[in-house]
Amino acid sequence: MSIDIIGRDEEKALLKKVLHSPKSEFLALYGRRRVGKTFLIKHFFRKEKCHFFYVMGIQQGSFVEQIDEFTRAVSDTFYNGVPLQSPTSWLDAFELLTKAINQQHKKDKIILFFDELPWLVTPKSRLLGGIDYYWNKVWVDNNNIKLIVCGSVASWIIKKIIQNKGGLHNRVTRKMLLEPLSLSETKRYLHAYSKRLNRQQIIEIYMAIGGIPFYLDGIEKGLSARQNISQLCFSKNGLLAGEFERLFKSLFKNYKAYIELIKIIASCHYGVDRAMILSKAKLSREGGTLTNRLEDLEQSGFIVGFLPWGHDRGMIYRVTDEFCLFYFRWIANKKSTGFLKIGEKYWDEKGASQEYKVWAGYAFET
């Protein structure tokens, strides 16, 4: 079924260039979880004339599970689902894929989409070494091959692929950071699905959950902004009930340390410096570890670091993710007070309070 991609005009233009480029292309795509990376790639290329090979890593999957999934993808894409024997190494797996590619017409475009690549890379699997070998020795010479690697752990894609110091050094031909939908794109997105809220209500929703397509899909027609936020975030079975911890667990191994950091940063509207973070943090006291974790949070789109005007030293960090700011202000500190039992009526009252209006001023500024 053909589905339109709402917004993403710059990204679609870039993918068009990748598809019609006269040479092989290696695109590194990254962005926070739920932002629509998989949706964009799948629905863009499935409308185009090309062979679309798609494999997605299995979170916490074993080497055998990952390579079995890869083999099924080769079968589905090139052999009409005929069962194939799974290889015992990634080099053999990529040889299997290469032979399938070589059987296609010489003018056919081949899209190789490795989704959630960090999950595919299991310990001692040598997957990156295999990509390095086949890209440099084989695939780069086939002008019809367009390799796309993607991951929600943005820092992993940046460090392991874009800034790779080994055989993949400077091999990426294009990169794409997929950010949440802008406010205007959010309006287009909601209206495209007949969720016709007025501008003020769209802004209220945006300040609470941001421009994350997966979250916006939970907006129900016929309900006001306050009713939707109440149902999404404060109902026991709401789409975003428990989402905050799920999100961080899926992105970071020591996720509690990352939550601690972002909570400290979110405590001040205008940001905090490194000294304040160090004075309050218990799980991230080591300099290198703190630096790396701040970079991870920034590259994943949760915070931003900047030098204030007139300062020549001392980075200030601010939380820029709308849902995180909303979570820390209205959800996190209510859990220990029977918050979930209060339910949706809680937001009916808070959403109309002066307390909310003050907070909304800061949220709108952000």
C-alpha positions, -999 to +999 in steps of 0.1 A: +000+000+000+014+034-010+017+058+019+026+095+015+056+109+034+044+141+051+071+168+051+107+157+050+112+177+018+149+181+022+154+145+031+134+132+002+154+154-022+186+139-008+173+104-012+164+112-048+200+123-054+213+091-038+190+069-060+199+086-092+236+092-085+258+079-113+281+063-087+278+040-057+266+058-025+271+051+012+246+070+033+248+071+071+213+079+086+208+087+123+183+103+146+165+096+179+142+066+183+106+070+171+116+098+147+106+080+116+139+068+100+127+034+090+094+048+077+112+074+056+135+049+039+110+021+034+082+042+020+105+064-002+123+035-020+094+012-022+078+037-045+109+038-067+120+014-094+148-005-076+156-037-057+151-028-020+170-051+004+160-044+040+173-061+071+167-048+107+188-057+137+172-076+165+176-058+199+197-081+221+196-108+195+223-134+192+247-137+163+228-167+149+195-148+152+209-117+134+225-137+105+193-158+101+173-126+098+198-113+072+195-146+052+157-144+052+160-108+038+182-120+010+157-147+002+127-124+003+144-097-018+161-117-045+147-153-044+110-149-038+112-163-003+129-196-012+146-209+020+184-204+020+210-220+043+223-194+068+260-186+065+283-191+095+301-157+092+293-122+080+318-125+052+299-155+039+266-136+044+278-107+023+291-131-004+256-146-005+242-110-009+267-101-035+260-132-057+223-123-055+230-087-066+252-100-095+222-120-109+202-088-114+201-067-146+232-045-149+210-013-149+189-022-119+193+001-088+201-019-056+193-003-023+209-021+007+193-008+039+208-020+072+184-008+098+194-006+135+229-016+126+242-013+162+219-042+171+232-063+142+268-059+155+270-086+182+302-091+202+330-107+182+308-109+151+332-089+129+302-074+111+318-040+106+350-057+093+327-075+067+311-042+056+345-026+054+358-055+032+328-058+008+323-020+005+359-013-004+366-044-025+333-051-042+303-028-037+320+005-043+327-005-079+291-012-086+276+022-094+240+009-089+246-001-052+233+025-027+242+014+009+222+029+037+231+022+074+209+035+102+207+035+139+188+051+168+219+053+189+231+083+170+265+085+188+273+049+176+266+057+140+287+089+142+317+072+160+317+038+143+306+048+108+310+085+100+341+090+121+355+055+116+393+054+119+397+020+101+388+007+067+355+028+066+374+060+072+360+087+048+339+060+030+305+076+038+295+097+008+264+113+024+250+116+059+215+125+072+204+135+107+166+130+108+152+154+133+116+156+147+090+172+125+089+210+127+058+227+140+046+234+105+053+198+094+034+186+125+004+206+114+006+190+079+010+156+095-020+158+117-042+174+090-032+147+066-048+121+089-079+143+094-068+154+129-078+190+124-068+208+155-064+246+155-030+262+158-031+268+195-040+232+202-012+220+179+013+241+198+000+227+231+005+192+218+039+200+203+051+215+237+041+182+254+053+155+230+072+173+202+073+164+165+078+127+169+056+109+143+050+078+165+037+100+193+016+121+169+000+089+156-016+085+190-036+118+186-073+109+183-097+128+161-125+146+179-105+152+211-090+185+222-053+190+229-058+186+266-079+155+262-053+139+239-024+147+262-044+134+291-051+102+273-016+097+259+004+105+290-018+101+320-040+072+312-029+038+326-029+023+291-018+055+273+006+052+244+032+072+263+027+057+297+062+044+306+076+057+274+104+077+289+122+048+306+115+025+276+131+051+253+163+054+274+166+017+280+165+010+243+192+036+235+218+034+263+233+004+282+238+023+315+205+042+309+201+053+346+233+074+343+218+091+312+185+097+329+204+112+359+222+136+336+192+148+316+173+153+348+200+176+362+201+196+329+163+198+328+162+213+363+172+247+349+152+264+321+183+282+307+207+254+311+235+243+334+273+242+331+296+212+335+306+222+371+270+221+382+265+187+365+296+173+382+285+186+416+251+169+414+258+137+394+264+105+413+267+081+384+288+101+360+317+116+379+345+104+357+356+132+332+358+110+301+326+092+309+307+124+315+320+140+283+310+109+263+275+108+278+269+144+272+279+139+236+256+109+233+227+129+246+234+158+223+239+136+192+207+117+200+187+150+200+179+153+237+201+182+247+222+210+231+255+224+242+264+260+235+287+289+245+266+319+257+272+352+239+303+369+253+317+338+269+349+322+255+348+291+278+324+269+297+297+250+277+261+254+288+237+225+283+200+227+278+173+200+273+157+206+239+135+175+236+099+185+243+087+152+257+116+150+282+109+185+295+072+176+298+081+144+315+103+159+342+079+187+350+046+169+350+051+131+352+084+121+369+078+136+404+042+124+405+049+086+403+057+083+439+025+100+450-001+076+436+002+095+403-011+068+381-042+064+403-050+101+398-052+093+360-066+116+334-084+139+358-050+151+369-043+168+336-078+182+333-070+203+363-033+209+357-037+218+321-060+247+330-040+260+360-018+291+363+011+267+370+007+253+335+006+287+319+039+297+335+055+264+324+040+268+289+058+301+285+092+285+290+082+255+268+071+278+240+104+297+242+123+264+239 
